[in-house]
Amino acid sequence: MSIKIKDLLVPEVTCSNCQACCCSLEVMLISDTGVPSEYIYVDAYGSESMLRLDDGLCSALDRDTQMCSIYENRPWVCREFEMGSYECINERMEKL
């Protein structure tokens, strides 16, 4: 199945073709979901966000499977960012 966006046909996003495009976005931690401390970056002002590695991707992303290694404890922002949503498709289009 495909989705039409601005005269482009975009394949439906599934777990098998996700490409983890959202994992390059900054994710602020605004509630406690149990994210392990080794995945948290704390800035000089005490604000917390998901730590990103040298490749610019979230530290919780398993680079081999392209899946979240802390899925059950992922931040609220990640829970709200739905696979296949307008925001997801938009991020994928920007990566092309």
MDAnalysis code that builds the backbone (N, CA, C; Angstrom):
import MDAnalysis as mda
import numpy as np

u = mda.Universe.empty(288, n_residues=96, atom_resindex=np.repeat(np.arange(96), 3), trajectory=True)
u.add_TopologyAttr("name", ["N", "CA", "C"] * 96)
u.add_TopologyAttr("resid", np.arange(1, 97))
u.add_TopologyAttr("resname", ["MET", "SER", "ILE", "LYS", "ILE", "LYS", "ASP", "LEU", "LEU", "VAL", "PRO", "GLU", "VAL", "THR", "CYS", "SER", "ASN", "CYS", "GLN", "ALA", "CYS", "CYS", "CYS", "SER", "LEU", "GLU", "VAL", "MET", "LEU", "ILE", "SER", "ASP", "THR", "GLY", "VAL", "PRO", "SER", "GLU", "TYR", "ILE", "TYR", "VAL", "ASP", "ALA", "TYR", "GLY", "SER", "GLU", "SER", "MET", "LEU", "ARG", "LEU", "ASP", "ASP", "GLY", "LEU", "CYS", "SER", "ALA", "LEU", "ASP", "ARG", "ASP", "THR", "GLN", "MET", "CYS", "SER", "ILE", "TYR", "GLU", "ASN", "ARG", "PRO", "TRP", "VAL", "CYS", "ARG", "GLU", "PHE", "GLU", "MET", "GLY", "SER", "TYR", "GLU", "CYS", "ILE", "ASN", "GLU", "ARG", "MET", "GLU", "LYS", "LEU"])
u.atoms.positions = np.array([
    [0.847, -1.181, 0.000],
    [0.000, 0.000, 0.000],
    [0.887, 1.236, 0.000],
    [0.458, 2.291, -0.672],
    [1.190, 3.540, -0.745],
    [0.301, 4.686, -0.300],
    [0.933, 5.777, 0.085],
    [0.243, 6.985, 0.510],
    [0.626, 8.084, -0.470],
    [-0.336, 8.884, -0.932],
    [-0.042, 9.968, -1.854],
    [0.165, 11.254, -1.066],
    [1.331, 11.857, -1.241],
    [1.652, 13.125, -0.590],
    [2.229, 14.050, -1.655],
    [1.554, 15.169, -1.892],
    [2.010, 16.162, -2.866],
    [2.424, 15.512, -4.181],
    [1.553, 14.749, -4.763],
    [1.770, 14.083, -6.053],
    [2.868, 13.021, -6.028],
    [3.307, 12.602, -4.856],
    [4.295, 11.533, -4.738],
    [3.649, 10.333, -4.069],
    [3.961, 9.153, -4.549],
    [3.495, 7.945, -3.883],
    [4.579, 7.493, -2.923],
    [4.225, 7.417, -1.659],
    [5.162, 7.038, -0.611],
    [4.735, 5.679, -0.078],
    [5.650, 4.690, -0.053],
    [5.266, 3.376, 0.473],
    [4.804, 3.475, 1.924],
    [3.829, 2.655, 2.279],
    [3.361, 2.602, 3.660],
    [4.534, 2.248, 4.563],
    [4.639, 2.902, 5.700],
    [5.730, 2.654, 6.638],
    [5.350, 1.477, 7.530],
    [6.252, 0.503, 7.600],
    [6.065, -0.665, 8.458],
    [7.352, -0.889, 9.243],
    [7.332, -1.806, 10.177],
    [8.539, -2.113, 10.954],
    [9.690, -2.561, 10.048],
    [9.365, -3.217, 8.938],
    [10.417, -3.741, 8.071],
    [11.062, -2.689, 7.175],
    [10.421, -1.519, 7.002],
    [11.022, -0.487, 6.150],
    [11.139, 0.867, 6.848],
    [11.050, 0.883, 8.140],
    [10.978, 2.114, 8.929],
    [12.173, 3.050, 8.709],
    [13.374, 2.562, 8.750],
    [14.612, 3.323, 8.608],
    [14.903, 4.272, 9.770],
    [14.085, 4.267, 10.802],
    [14.326, 5.044, 12.028],
    [14.652, 6.510, 11.771],
    [13.959, 7.123, 10.826],
    [14.206, 8.533, 10.502],
    [13.994, 9.450, 11.706],
    [13.047, 9.109, 12.558],
    [12.758, 9.952, 13.717],
    [13.885, 9.921, 14.745],
    [14.751, 8.949, 14.670],
    [15.825, 8.808, 15.663],
    [16.924, 9.848, 15.507],
    [16.825, 10.698, 14.499],
    [17.788, 11.782, 14.350],
    [17.247, 13.091, 14.927],
    [16.003, 13.078, 15.396],
    [15.386, 14.269, 15.968],
    [15.774, 14.427, 17.435],
    [15.798, 15.674, 17.912],
    [16.054, 15.905, 19.330],
    [14.829, 15.494, 20.127],
    [15.040, 14.724, 21.183],
    [13.945, 14.251, 22.024],
    [14.168, 14.747, 23.445],
    [13.373, 15.732, 23.830],
    [13.438, 16.258, 25.189],
    [12.679, 15.301, 26.109],
    [13.207, 15.090, 27.291],
    [12.541, 14.238, 28.275],
    [11.721, 15.134, 29.184],
    [10.392, 15.011, 29.055],
    [9.501, 15.890, 29.811],
    [8.703, 15.141, 30.864],
    [8.872, 13.831, 30.905],
    [8.223, 13.037, 31.948],
    [9.090, 11.820, 32.219],
    [8.903, 11.207, 33.344],
    [9.699, 10.037, 33.704],
    [9.050, 8.779, 33.145],
    [9.714, 8.146, 32.181],
    [9.200, 6.894, 31.626],
    [10.134, 5.737, 31.940],
    [11.165, 6.013, 32.713],
    [12.100, 4.953, 33.059],
    [13.255, 4.811, 32.088],
    [13.534, 5.845, 31.290],
    [14.668, 5.793, 30.374],
    [15.938, 5.597, 31.204],
    [16.718, 4.561, 30.905],
    [17.955, 4.340, 31.653],
    [18.915, 5.529, 31.522],
    [19.604, 5.856, 32.589],
    [20.449, 7.060, 32.640],
    [21.541, 7.079, 31.573],
    [22.009, 5.919, 31.123],
    [23.081, 5.922, 30.116],
    [22.605, 6.425, 28.749],
    [21.297, 6.594, 28.576],
    [20.748, 7.110, 27.318],
    [20.321, 8.573, 27.429],
    [20.620, 9.198, 28.562],
    [20.159, 10.572, 28.817],
    [21.327, 11.550, 28.768],
    [21.102, 12.649, 28.050],
    [22.047, 13.766, 28.024],
    [21.470, 14.871, 28.899],
    [22.289, 15.417, 29.805],
    [21.864, 16.519, 30.668],
    [22.708, 17.729, 30.307],
    [22.051, 18.814, 29.896],
    [22.811, 20.015, 29.512],
    [23.213, 20.833, 30.748],
    [23.880, 21.945, 30.515],
    [24.396, 22.791, 31.605],
    [23.291, 23.366, 32.485],
    [22.055, 23.390, 31.987],
    [20.937, 23.945, 32.734],
    [20.101, 22.869, 33.414],
    [20.506, 21.614, 33.248],
    [19.794, 20.513, 33.874],
    [18.678, 19.916, 33.033],
    [18.497, 20.435, 31.815],
    [17.472, 19.880, 30.923],
    [17.942, 18.534, 30.391],
    [17.016, 17.599, 30.294],
    [17.355, 16.255, 29.844],
    [16.796, 15.982, 28.456],
    [17.596, 15.303, 27.652],
    [17.157, 14.849, 26.333],
    [17.817, 13.495, 26.084],
    [17.344, 12.830, 25.043],
    [17.959, 11.557, 24.684],
    [19.345, 11.830, 24.122],
    [20.299, 11.073, 24.589],
    [21.678, 11.186, 24.130],
    [21.769, 10.725, 22.689],
    [22.493, 11.491, 21.872],
    [22.739, 11.078, 20.490],
    [24.221, 10.791, 20.338],
    [24.521, 9.798, 19.556],
    [25.907, 9.395, 19.340],
    [26.524, 10.179, 18.187],
    [27.779, 9.911, 17.883],
    [28.503, 10.653, 16.858],
    [27.825, 10.629, 15.489],
    [27.033, 9.608, 15.205],
    [26.333, 9.529, 13.914],
    [25.068, 10.382, 13.899],
    [24.764, 11.046, 15.035],
    [23.600, 11.915, 15.121],
    [22.307, 11.208, 15.483],
    [22.365, 9.898, 15.650],
    [21.167, 9.128, 15.962],
    [21.063, 8.856, 17.457],
    [19.871, 8.614, 17.914],
    [19.596, 8.323, 19.312],
    [20.453, 7.154, 19.804],
    [20.974, 7.285, 20.996],
    [21.823, 6.234, 21.569],
    [21.043, 4.960, 21.869],
    [19.719, 5.042, 21.969],
    [18.910, 3.850, 22.254],
    [18.576, 3.056, 20.987],
    [18.922, 3.594, 19.823],
    [18.645, 2.892, 18.572],
    [19.665, 1.779, 18.381],
    [19.181, 0.566, 18.216],
    [20.056, -0.573, 17.913],
    [20.454, -0.432, 16.446],
    [21.718, -0.203, 16.191],
    [22.192, 0.065, 14.825],
    [22.052, -1.145, 13.903],
    [22.021, -2.344, 14.451],
    [21.880, -3.543, 13.622],
    [20.442, -3.784, 13.186],
    [19.507, -3.618, 14.097],
    [18.102, -3.918, 13.791],
    [17.304, -2.678, 13.409],
    [17.869, -1.483, 13.672],
    [17.172, -0.212, 13.459],
    [15.903, -0.121, 14.310],
    [15.929, -0.768, 15.479],
    [14.787, -0.734, 16.396],
    [15.236, -0.157, 17.734],
    [14.295, 0.360, 18.483],
    [14.579, 0.957, 19.780],
    [14.931, -0.130, 20.793],
    [16.062, 0.045, 21.442],
    [16.502, -0.950, 22.427],
    [15.830, -0.766, 23.793],
    [15.124, 0.349, 23.967],
    [14.410, 0.607, 25.230],
    [12.933, 0.875, 24.963],
    [12.380, 0.204, 23.979],
    [11.023, 0.472, 23.506],
    [10.003, 0.577, 24.642],
    [10.039, -0.325, 25.586],
    [9.069, -0.300, 26.694],
    [9.257, 0.911, 27.601],
    [10.437, 1.513, 27.585],
    [10.728, 2.670, 28.430],
    [11.043, 3.914, 27.599],
    [10.586, 3.936, 26.357],
    [10.879, 5.071, 25.483],
    [10.181, 6.332, 26.008],
    [10.741, 7.499, 25.683],
    [10.169, 8.766, 26.143],
    [8.769, 9.010, 25.590],
    [8.054, 9.892, 26.260],
    [6.698, 10.261, 25.855],
    [6.668, 10.757, 24.418],
    [7.621, 11.595, 24.040],
    [7.671, 12.147, 22.678],
    [7.737, 11.018, 21.648],
    [8.518, 10.002, 21.915],
    [8.638, 8.864, 21.004],
    [7.331, 8.073, 20.940],
    [6.642, 7.998, 22.054],
    [5.358, 7.281, 22.090],
    [4.311, 8.011, 21.243],
    [4.380, 9.328, 21.212],
    [3.415, 10.141, 20.477],
    [3.737, 10.234, 18.982],
    [4.981, 10.023, 18.611],
    [5.403, 10.110, 17.209],
    [5.084, 8.771, 16.549],
    [3.940, 8.687, 15.895],
    [3.458, 7.415, 15.362],
    [4.071, 7.066, 14.015],
    [4.457, 5.811, 13.886],
    [4.977, 5.314, 12.628],
    [3.897, 5.461, 11.553],
    [4.272, 6.070, 10.435],
    [3.345, 6.257, 9.328],
    [2.500, 7.510, 9.423],
    [2.649, 8.287, 10.499],
    [1.885, 9.526, 10.658],
    [2.419, 10.584, 9.682],
    [1.716, 11.701, 9.590],
    [2.164, 12.800, 8.736],
    [3.591, 13.211, 9.101],
    [3.868, 13.346, 10.408],
    [5.194, 13.760, 10.854],
    [6.256, 12.747, 10.434],
    [5.936, 11.474, 10.562],
    [6.850, 10.392, 10.169],
    [7.147, 10.470, 8.672],
    [6.118, 10.570, 7.866],
    [6.290, 10.644, 6.414],
    [7.099, 11.882, 6.049],
    [6.816, 13.000, 6.702],
    [7.540, 14.239, 6.438],
    [9.039, 14.069, 6.724],
    [9.389, 13.460, 7.844],
    [10.806, 13.217, 8.169],
    [11.465, 12.316, 7.125],
    [10.752, 11.280, 6.692],
    [11.285, 10.376, 5.676],
    [11.539, 11.107, 4.364],
    [10.620, 12.001, 3.984],
    [10.771, 12.751, 2.735],
    [11.972, 13.692, 2.802],
    [12.223, 14.270, 3.979],
    [13.373, 15.166, 4.127],
    [14.702, 14.425, 4.014],
    [14.697, 13.126, 4.312],
    [15.924, 12.328, 4.260],
    [16.250, 11.867, 2.841],
    [15.281, 12.008, 1.913],
    [15.507, 11.572, 0.527],
    [16.417, 12.500, -0.230],
])
